[in-house]
Amino acid sequence: MSADRRTWLRGLVLGTAGLWLTACNRINDNPQVQKTLQSAEGLTRRAQRLVTPRKALAREFSPEDISPDFKANGTTRPGDKEYTAHLAKGFADYRLIVDGLVDTPLALDLAALKALPSRSQITRHDCVEGWSSIGKWKGARLGPLLDRAGLKPNARYVVFHCFDSLGGIGVKDGRYYESIDLIDAYHPQTILAYAMNDQVLPVKHGAPLRLRVERQLGYKQAKYISRIEVVESFDQIGRGKGGFWEDRGYEWYAGI
């Protein structure tokens, strides 16, 4: 998608709400704001699908385009006990759990993840706050991983549970999570990144594993992934909206 078209689409969707919020760090709890954001979601999906197919590739860049200082947003070092223990051991005991509506639940260490079909890509990260950065990512493709686990017939969504707790913003359940549908899960640019700019993924950017779903805004790129759960519905997860920020008023489908 061209830069002009991306800019137009973002303006169309977010301009409909008539506001910009600091989404990656906080959200306004005003009921009218919540109502406005919810009403814009249908327009987001319709506009995205009108402009470009969901399976189209996000633009990829050259090494010369990589941002010298890729901004780290949200949590930059989780204080959760389990994460702290993994970090102290260099993630030697880390296992990515893949379960839910799968035929074969998995528990994969980083070596096993790095042995899976992988992809490298240089893409632009667009935050709902209004900034963008370009980085190089390498990681395991999500589609082949799901194929290895085997999806049950009623599987519809992939939920990413994270080590990162955001209880400090005054909510009872602050554990970060996100979800995508199977269309995005099997998109060739959707990866579980373990490297950034040809280096091991830094803690501030989500080590040991983060999601890159390049056709969506930054808050969908879950960091510090501990578990992948395949579900038919996310109604019973969190507040039932499909993600940490979605539970607090953001759109579930954040296509760009």
N, C-alpha and C positions, 0 to 999 in steps of 0.2 A: 504494500500500500504506500502511496506517495506521502511525503511529509504534509503537503497541503490537505490531502484527503483525511489523514489521521487527525490533523488539527481541526478540520471541519466537523468530523464525527464527534470528537471530544467536546467541542463547543456546542453541538446540537444536543447531545445527551445531557451534559452537565449544566448547560445554559438553561435548559427547560426547568430545572429546579430553581434557577435564579440565585445560586449561592455556591461558594466553594467552602468546604470544611477541611479542617486538619484531620483527614481520615486516618492517616497512618499512626497517629498518636492519641487522638481523642475524638469524641463525637458529641454534637449538641443533642441533648435529650428533649428538646422542645417538641411536643406532640405534633405541631403543624409541620415542623421540619421532617419528622419521621413520615408523616402522611405524604408530603411532597416527594420525598425520595422514593417511597414505595410506588407512587403513581408513575414515576419516571422509568421504572424498570422495564415495563412493557415496551416503551418507546426505544429504550436502549437495544433490546433484542431485535425489534423490527428494523431499526436503522442499521444495525450491524449486518443483519442478513441481507438487507437491500443493497448495501454498498459492496460487500464482498462475502464469498462463501466461507463458512466456518473452517473448512479444510485448507484454505489458502495459507501459504507460508507468510510469516512475518518477515519483514525486511532484515537481511543480514548485512553486516558492515565489514570493512577491512581492518586489519590490525592497527592501521594508522588512525582509525576513528575511536579507538578505545579511550575512555575518559581517564585522565591522569589521577583523578580523585573521585572514585565511584562512591556516592554518598551511602552511608549505612544508616538505615532508618529503623524506627521501632526499637525493640530490645536489641542490644548489642552484646550482651553477655548474660544469659539466664542465670538466676540465682537458685533455681530449683535444685534440691538435694541430689536427685538422680543424675541430672545433667552435670552438676559439679563433679560428681564421682567419675563419670565417663571422661570428662575433660582432663581430670587429674591423671588418668591412665592413658591418655592419648587415644581414647575411643577404642582401645583394644578389646573391651568387653561389650562394645555396642553391637546390638542386633536390630535390624529393621524387621518389625513384625508385619506380615501381610496376612490378613484374616478377613472374617466376615463371610460374604457369599462367594467363597472360593472352594474349589475341589481339594486343593492341597495347600493348607496354611504354611507359610514360610517364616523362617527366622534367619536373616542373612547378615553376615558380618561385612565389613567394608571391602575385604578382599573378594568376597563372592559378588558383591555389587559391582565392583570394578571389572569383573570377568563377564558381566552381562553385555549384550549389544549396546554400544554407546554412541554418543553424538557430540560433536563440538560445534559451537555456534557463537557468533558475535552479534549480539542483539541489543536493542535499546529497552531499558527499563523505564516505564512511565508511571510516575506516582500521581495519585489523585490530588496531592498538594500542589502540583504544577511543575515539578522539576523532572528532568530526565537524565539518565547516564547510560553510557554504552560499555558493556563488558563482554568478556569471552567466558563462556561456560562449557564445561564438559561433564557429562554424567550418563547414567544408565537410562535408556529409553524406557518410559513407563509402559508402553504397549507390550513389548516382549516380556516384561516382568509379570504383567497381569496374565499373559498367555501361559507363562510357566506355572502360575498358581491355578489357572483354570477358573473361568467365571461361570457361576451358576446362571440358569436362564433368566432369573428375576433380577439380576444385577443391573443397576442403572447409574449409580454414582460412586465415585471414589473419594473417600474422606481421609484427610491428612491430619493426624493427631500429632501435636508438638510438645516438646519439653517446656516450652516457653509459657510461663504464667504471667498474666497482666493484671493480677489482683490489685495492684497499686492504683488503678483508675477508679476504685470504689465499686467493684462488682463482686458478687459472691463467688461466681465461677469464672476465673480469669484465664483458664487454660486455652491457649490459642489453637484453633483448628480451621481448616478450610476444606472445600469440596469442589469437584468438577464433574461433569458428566462424561460418558464414555466417548463422545465425539472428541472432546479435548484430551481425554486420557490417551487416545490412540493417535493423536496428532503427532507427526514425526518430530516436531520441535519441542514436545513435552518431555522433559527429562528430570531425573533426580540428580541434581548437580552435586558433585563432590570436589570439583576443581573450579577455580576462577582465575582468569588471566594467567594460565599455565602454572598456577601454584595450588597447593592444597587449599580448599575452601576455608577462608578465615572465619574465626568465631563470630566476628561482628556481622558477617554476611550469611550466617546460618549453619556453620559446621555442626555435625559432620555431613549433613545432607539437607538440601533445600529443593523446593519445587521451582522449576522454570516452565511456565505455561505462557508462551511468548505473545499470545494473542489477547492477553488480559492485563489489567492494571496491576500495579505493584502489590496491593494488599492481598491479591490471590497467590502471590509467590511465597508460600509458607516456608518458614525457616525452622531449623532444629527439629526435623521430622523424626518421630519415634515409632510411629505405627501408621500403616495404611489399612483402612477398613473399607471393604466393598459392601455397599448397602443398596437396598431398593428404595429407601426413603431416608432423609435425614431429620424427619419430624421429631424424633426422640433424642437427638443429639444437640447438646447445648440448649439454645432456645428455639431450635427447630427451623432456622432460616438458612442453614448451610455453611455458616462461617462465623468467626468471632465478630467481625465488623458488620456482617450481614445481620447478626442477632441484634445489633444496635442501630439498624436503619440503613445500612448500605445495600446496594444492589448485589444480588447473588451473581448475576452474569455481568462481568465488568469488561466486556469486549472493547478492543480499540482497533 
